[in-house]
Amino acid sequence: MKILVAVDGSPYTQKALAYLAEHRTMFVDGHELLVLHVCTALPGNVKRHVAKEIVDGYYAEEAAKVFEPVKKTLTEHGVSAFTTQERHGHAPEEIVAAAKEAGAGLIVMGTHGHGLFGRALMGSVASKVVAESPVSVLLVK
């Protein structure tokens, strides 16, 4: 099964990765891991006034900040069979789209655990992914 692991560089990402490693027989061994980071897209008015190379460099730099610790954590836990992908846009939409495109059977992500009141005020990437995903979502708190 393909498992999409959504990462954002937060401590919650590290908790999700640790959980996967601790339960590697269920979530890692024999499965294909796709580690996804979604960078918030730059506004169109910014991209129009900045060279494409600068925009691409910005996205690459932001992705590297997230992927380097993720790669280190996975490697430390003996997980080497994974691929990475970066996307730009609205995180919940991009996570669900990437899962569909990859044919993932599961999405794994860390969650801040704000609770009902916090989600009502701020929204939640995790709750939006759960609501929109056609596949199961495992939230690690």
C-alpha positions as CSV (number, residue, x, y, z in Angstrom):
1,M,0.0,0.0,0.0
2,K,1.1,3.6,-0.6
3,I,1.1,5.7,2.5
4,L,1.3,9.5,2.1
5,V,3.0,11.2,5.1
6,A,2.2,14.9,5.2
7,V,5.0,16.9,6.9
8,D,5.3,20.5,7.8
9,G,8.5,20.7,9.8
10,S,6.7,21.1,13.2
11,P,7.2,19.0,16.3
12,Y,3.9,17.3,15.4
13,T,5.5,16.0,12.2
14,Q,8.3,14.5,14.3
15,K,5.7,12.8,16.5
16,A,4.0,11.3,13.5
17,L,7.3,10.1,12.1
18,A,8.3,8.5,15.4
19,Y,4.9,6.8,15.6
20,L,5.4,5.3,12.1
21,A,8.9,4.1,13.1
22,E,7.6,2.6,16.3
23,H,4.9,0.8,14.4
24,R,7.0,0.0,11.4
25,T,5.5,-3.4,10.8
26,M,2.1,-1.9,10.3
27,F,3.1,1.3,8.5
28,V,6.5,1.0,7.0
29,D,7.7,-2.5,6.2
30,G,6.3,-3.6,2.9
31,H,4.6,-0.3,2.2
32,E,5.6,2.6,-0.1
33,L,6.0,5.9,1.8
34,L,5.5,9.2,0.0
35,V,6.6,12.1,2.2
36,L,4.8,15.3,1.1
37,H,5.3,18.9,2.1
38,V,3.0,21.6,0.9
39,C,4.4,25.1,0.8
40,T,1.9,27.9,0.9
41,A,1.9,29.4,-2.6
42,L,3.2,32.8,-3.1
43,P,0.5,35.3,-4.2
44,G,0.2,35.9,-7.9
45,N,1.1,39.6,-7.6
46,V,4.4,38.6,-6.0
47,K,5.2,35.9,-8.6
48,R,4.5,38.4,-11.4
49,H,7.2,40.8,-10.1
50,V,9.9,38.3,-9.2
51,A,11.9,36.1,-11.5
52,K,10.8,32.5,-11.8
53,E,14.3,31.3,-10.7
54,I,13.9,33.3,-7.4
55,V,10.4,31.9,-6.8
56,D,11.7,28.3,-7.5
57,G,14.7,28.9,-5.2
58,Y,12.4,30.1,-2.5
59,Y,10.2,27.0,-2.8
60,A,13.3,24.7,-2.8
61,E,14.7,26.4,0.2
62,E,11.5,26.1,2.2
63,A,11.1,22.4,1.2
64,A,14.7,21.7,2.3
65,K,14.1,23.2,5.7
66,V,11.3,20.6,6.2
67,F,12.7,17.6,4.4
68,E,16.2,17.6,5.9
69,P,15.0,16.8,9.5
70,V,12.4,14.4,8.2
71,K,15.1,12.5,6.2
72,K,17.3,12.5,9.2
73,T,14.6,11.1,11.5
74,L,13.6,8.4,9.1
75,T,17.2,7.4,8.5
76,E,17.8,7.2,12.3
77,H,14.9,4.9,12.6
78,G,16.2,2.7,9.7
79,V,13.6,3.8,7.2
80,S,15.2,4.3,3.8
81,A,12.5,3.4,1.4
82,F,10.6,6.6,0.9
83,T,10.2,9.3,-1.7
84,T,9.6,13.0,-1.2
85,Q,7.4,15.4,-3.0
86,E,6.8,19.1,-2.6
87,R,3.7,21.0,-3.8
88,H,2.6,24.6,-3.5
89,G,-0.9,25.8,-2.6
90,H,-3.5,25.3,0.1
91,A,-2.3,22.4,2.2
92,P,-5.5,20.4,2.7
93,E,-6.4,20.5,-1.0
94,E,-2.9,19.6,-2.1
95,I,-2.6,16.7,0.4
96,V,-5.9,15.2,-0.7
97,A,-4.9,15.7,-4.4
98,A,-1.5,14.2,-3.9
99,A,-3.0,11.2,-2.2
100,K,-5.5,10.7,-5.1
101,E,-2.8,11.1,-7.7
102,A,-0.4,8.7,-5.9
103,G,-3.1,6.1,-5.3
104,A,-2.4,6.2,-1.6
105,G,-4.5,4.0,0.7
106,L,-3.7,6.0,3.8
107,I,-2.7,9.6,4.8
108,V,-0.6,10.0,8.0
109,M,-0.1,13.4,9.6
110,G,0.6,15.0,12.9
111,T,-2.0,17.2,14.5
112,H,-1.7,20.1,16.9
113,G,-4.8,18.9,18.8
114,H,-6.4,22.3,19.2
115,G,-9.8,20.7,19.9
116,L,-13.2,21.8,18.8
117,F,-12.9,25.4,19.9
118,G,-9.5,25.9,18.3
119,R,-10.6,24.4,15.0
120,A,-13.7,26.6,15.0
121,L,-11.6,29.7,15.3
122,M,-8.6,28.8,13.2
123,G,-9.6,25.9,11.0
124,S,-7.4,22.9,10.9
125,V,-5.5,21.3,8.0
126,A,-6.0,17.9,9.6
127,S,-9.8,18.3,10.0
128,K,-10.1,19.5,6.4
129,V,-8.1,16.6,5.1
130,V,-10.2,14.2,7.1
131,A,-13.4,15.8,5.7
132,E,-12.2,15.8,2.1
133,S,-10.1,12.6,1.8
134,P,-11.4,9.6,0.0
135,V,-9.0,7.4,1.9
136,S,-8.4,6.8,5.6
137,V,-6.4,9.4,7.6
138,L,-4.3,8.6,10.6
139,L,-3.8,11.6,12.9
140,V,-1.0,11.4,15.4
141,K,-1.2,13.7,18.4
